[in-house]
Amino acid sequence: MEGDALNHEAILAVLPESKDEAKSLKEIAQDMELEMASYADWIRIERRLSSSLRALARWGYVDQERRKREEGHRFWYNVYWKIEPVSGKGGAGAAAFE
């Protein structure tokens, strides 16, 4: 199931449209209803999501920002949101996505 769910269209469908509503990898995975029953499952999902989001960012469909959690254990994490594709950005990769 998770292989089918981790495509670019499915990721874009759950991403917010603004920086103010940006989501972490875990929030994206939860919104996609990916199974995270074990630590190993989460690591596998996290790696695939990260790879897909990096590609979408290269093609100009997604932007990201590094944030620091303020409550509890303070750690850095990335948040993601959709942006309007910039024409001419991304080259062949963007054309292959459409």
DAZI-V991534 format. One line per field, one symbol per residue. phi: phi as a letter, one per 40 degrees, with the letter a starting at -180 (. if undefined). burial: I if it has 16 or more other ideal C-beta (glycine too) atoms within 10 Angstrom, else O. Layout:
# DAZI-V991534
phi: ???
burial: ???
This chain:
# DAZI-V991534
phi: .cccccbccccccbcccbccbdbcdcccccccfccbcbcccccccdcccdcccccccccgcbbaacbbcccgccacacbbacbcdccgchfccccccc
burial: OOOOOIOOOIIOOIIIOOOOOIIOIOOIIOOIOIOIOOOOOIOOIIOIIOOIIOIIIOIIIIOIOOOOOOOOOOOOOIIIIIIOIOOOOIOOOIOOIO
